[in-house]
Amino acid sequence: MDMHPQTDFESAVARAKNLPRRPDNATLLRLYALYKQASEGDAAGARPGIADFVARAKWDAWATLAGMPSAQAMRDYIALVDALQHAA
């Protein structure tokens, strides 16, 4: 897995779209946050307003990962997708 982290990450992103069961909302937020941290780094821009609760929840989940290196976020994302696939 660690030989080609970007390729493994891209494969996990594709696999996440076809999970056997839909994860709960907390797990979906974790996947989103790890994806954003891996692909863009720390959360940037203004925090969405309270009226946009979905965008705000996503941004907040992403912001909790501030400082996590991209490579670590990729590894964590891959591990989470693997666990979700095997839990079904």
C-alpha positions in Angstrom: 0.0 0.0 0.0 2.7 2.6 0.9 4.6 2.0 -2.3 2.2 4.3 -4.3 0.2 6.3 -1.8 -1.4 8.6 -4.4 -2.5 5.7 -6.5 -3.8 3.8 -3.5 -5.7 6.9 -2.3 -7.3 7.4 -5.7 -8.3 3.7 -5.7 -9.9 4.2 -2.3 -11.8 7.2 -3.4 -13.3 5.2 -6.3 -14.1 2.3 -3.9 -15.8 4.7 -1.4 -18.3 5.5 -4.1 -19.4 1.8 -4.2 -19.5 0.7 -0.6 -21.9 -2.2 0.2 -23.7 -0.1 2.8 -24.1 3.7 3.2 -22.0 4.7 6.2 -23.5 6.7 9.0 -23.3 10.5 8.9 -20.4 10.7 11.3 -18.4 8.3 9.1 -19.3 10.2 6.0 -18.0 13.4 7.6 -14.8 11.6 8.5 -14.3 10.4 5.0 -15.0 13.9 3.7 -12.6 15.5 6.1 -9.8 13.0 5.3 -10.4 13.5 1.6 -10.2 17.3 1.8 -7.1 17.2 4.1 -5.3 14.7 1.8 -6.1 16.6 -1.4 -6.1 20.3 -0.2 -4.4 20.5 3.1 -5.8 22.5 6.0 -9.2 24.0 5.8 -9.1 27.5 4.3 -11.6 30.3 3.8 -14.4 31.4 6.1 -16.4 29.0 8.1 -19.9 28.6 6.5 -22.7 30.4 8.3 -25.0 28.7 10.8 -27.9 28.7 8.2 -25.8 26.3 6.0 -25.6 23.5 8.5 -24.4 20.9 6.0 -21.5 22.9 4.7 -20.7 24.0 8.2 -20.6 20.4 9.5 -18.3 19.5 6.6 -16.0 22.4 7.2 -15.9 21.8 10.9 -15.0 18.1 10.3 -12.2 19.1 7.9 -10.9 21.9 10.3 -10.4 19.3 13.1 -7.6 17.7 11.0 -5.6 21.0 10.8 -1.9 20.2 10.8 -2.3 16.5 9.7 0.1 15.8 6.8 -1.5 14.9 3.5 0.2 11.5 3.4 -1.2 10.7 6.8 -4.7 11.8 5.7 -4.4 9.5 2.6 -3.4 6.5 4.8 -6.2 7.1 7.2 -8.7 7.5 4.4 -7.5 4.3 2.8 -7.7 2.4 6.1 -11.3 3.7 6.7 -12.5 2.7 3.3 -10.9 -0.8 3.7 -12.6 -1.1 7.1 -16.0 -0.1 5.7 -15.7 -2.6 2.8 -14.8 -5.4 5.1 -17.5 -4.6 7.7 -20.3 -5.3 5.2 
